[in-house]
Amino acid sequence: MESLIRRFFVKALAILFIVMCIFPIMAGAQPYHVMFESIANQGSGNELAFVTYDSYANLINGTVSSSQFSAIDVNGTFNTTGITRDGNDYLVMFESIANQGSGNELAFVTYDSYANLINGTASSSQFSAIDVNGTFNTTGIVSEPTGAPVPEPTTMLLFGAGLVGLAGFRRKFKK
């Protein structure tokens, strides 16, 4: 019986080790999407290009994994000034080129998926009351993540190995 239990723990530890080693490979790194805006107002979409990098290292060394144009039509009175991910939605910020001096110079457009961001299908849009004066331009937007942190696979592996070790240690002294 003891041999059977020992084999079970050895197999369970081996499976745990394999899962913890393979999981990070399957999960992969979070991709980075960089948004570029055409300087010329084309008036027919394809003014925003999204270039995807598979990892931060690829972003730094310029190794592109994919690129595509968006169907979003940025007209001549606005520039895109930022993009962020808010939960599952993508929020794009546009700034009016003309200084209106009375707010409503920033427009926020929400897209509920990356596919809708590319095909230009907005789920909502609204203007902000922020007054951007002629001295400044907006250059970005950041959304703070609110989710719980995900534990590292290595930490979980060490924790599991420690539990198995404690169980074995206890069994040894129980005899």
C-alpha positions in Angstrom: 0.0 0.0 0.0 2.8 2.4 0.9 4.5 1.7 -2.4 1.2 2.6 -4.2 0.9 5.9 -2.3 4.5 6.7 -3.0 4.1 6.0 -6.8 0.9 8.2 -6.7 2.8 11.1 -5.2 5.7 10.7 -7.6 3.4 10.7 -10.6 1.4 13.7 -9.2 4.6 15.6 -8.7 5.8 14.8 -12.2 2.5 15.9 -13.7 2.5 19.1 -11.7 6.1 19.8 -12.9 5.1 19.2 -16.5 2.0 21.3 -16.3 3.9 24.2 -14.6 6.7 24.0 -17.3 4.3 23.9 -20.3 1.7 26.4 -19.0 4.0 29.5 -19.5 4.8 28.3 -23.0 1.1 28.0 -23.8 0.1 31.2 -22.2 2.9 33.2 -24.0 3.6 36.8 -23.6 1.0 39.5 -23.9 1.2 41.1 -27.3 1.8 44.8 -27.8 -0.3 46.7 -30.4 1.2 50.0 -31.5 -1.1 52.5 -33.3 0.2 54.7 -36.1 -1.8 57.5 -37.7 -1.3 58.6 -41.3 -0.4 62.3 -41.5 -2.5 62.7 -44.7 -6.2 62.8 -44.2 -7.4 60.1 -46.6 -11.1 60.4 -45.8 -11.8 56.8 -46.3 -10.5 54.9 -43.4 -7.1 53.1 -43.4 -5.6 56.1 -41.6 -4.7 54.0 -38.6 -2.3 51.1 -38.7 -1.9 48.7 -35.9 1.5 46.9 -35.6 1.6 43.9 -33.3 4.7 42.7 -31.4 4.5 39.3 -29.6 6.6 40.5 -26.6 8.2 43.5 -25.0 11.6 42.3 -26.3 10.3 42.2 -29.8 8.8 45.7 -29.4 12.2 47.0 -28.4 14.1 45.2 -31.2 11.5 46.0 -33.8 10.4 42.4 -34.6 6.9 42.7 -36.0 4.5 39.7 -35.7 1.7 41.3 -37.8 0.3 44.6 -39.0 -3.0 45.8 -40.4 -4.9 48.9 -41.2 -8.1 49.9 -39.3 -11.3 51.0 -41.1 -11.6 53.9 -38.6 -11.9 57.2 -40.5 -10.1 59.9 -38.7 -11.4 63.2 -40.2 -9.3 66.3 -40.7 -10.6 68.0 -37.5 -9.3 65.3 -35.1 -6.0 63.4 -34.4 -5.7 60.1 -32.5 -3.8 60.8 -29.3 -4.0 57.5 -27.4 -5.3 54.0 -26.9 -5.7 51.9 -23.9 -7.4 48.7 -22.9 -10.1 49.0 -20.2 -11.1 45.4 -19.2 -12.1 43.8 -22.5 -12.7 47.1 -24.3 -10.4 49.3 -26.3 -10.7 53.0 -25.7 -9.3 55.4 -28.3 -8.8 59.0 -27.5 -9.2 61.7 -30.3 -8.2 65.4 -29.9 -9.7 68.2 -31.8 -7.1 70.0 -33.9 -8.7 73.4 -33.4 -8.5 74.9 -29.9 -12.1 75.5 -29.1 -11.4 76.8 -25.6 -14.6 75.4 -24.1 -14.0 71.8 -23.6 -15.3 69.0 -25.9 -11.9 68.9 -27.5 -11.4 65.2 -26.5 -13.6 62.4 -27.9 -13.4 58.9 -26.5 -14.6 56.0 -28.7 -14.9 52.5 -27.2 -14.5 49.3 -29.2 -15.6 46.1 -27.5 -13.0 43.8 -29.2 -9.7 44.1 -31.1 -11.6 42.9 -34.2 -14.1 45.7 -33.9 -11.2 48.2 -33.4 -9.7 47.0 -36.7 -13.1 47.0 -38.6 -14.1 50.4 -37.1 -17.3 49.2 -35.3 -17.6 51.4 -32.2 -19.7 50.4 -29.3 -19.9 53.9 -27.8 -18.5 57.4 -28.1 -18.6 60.5 -26.0 -16.9 63.9 -25.7 -15.0 65.0 -22.6 -15.4 68.3 -20.8 -11.6 68.6 -20.5 -10.4 71.9 -22.0 -7.1 71.3 -23.8 -5.6 74.8 -24.3 -3.3 75.7 -27.1 -0.1 75.2 -25.1 -0.6 71.5 -24.7 -1.6 68.5 -26.7 -2.7 65.1 -25.3 -0.2 62.4 -26.1 -1.6 59.3 -24.4 -4.1 57.6 -22.1 -3.5 54.9 -19.4 -6.0 52.6 -17.8 -4.8 51.1 -14.5 -5.4 47.3 -14.3 -7.9 46.3 -11.6 -7.7 42.5 -11.7 -6.0 40.4 -9.1 -2.4 39.5 -9.9 -1.8 36.1 -11.4 0.7 34.0 -9.5 3.9 33.0 -11.3 4.1 29.3 -12.4 7.4 28.9 -10.7 6.1 30.1 -7.4 3.2 27.6 -7.7 5.6 24.8 -8.5 7.8 25.6 -5.5 4.7 25.8 -3.3 3.5 22.4 -4.6 6.9 20.8 -4.1 7.0 22.2 -0.6 3.6 20.7 0.3 4.7 17.3 -1.1 7.9 17.6 0.9 6.1 18.4 4.1 3.7 15.5 3.6 6.7 13.1 3.0 8.5 14.6 6.0 5.5 14.1 8.2 5.1 10.4 7.0 8.7 9.7 7.8 8.4 10.9 11.4 5.0 9.3 11.9 6.5 5.8 11.6 
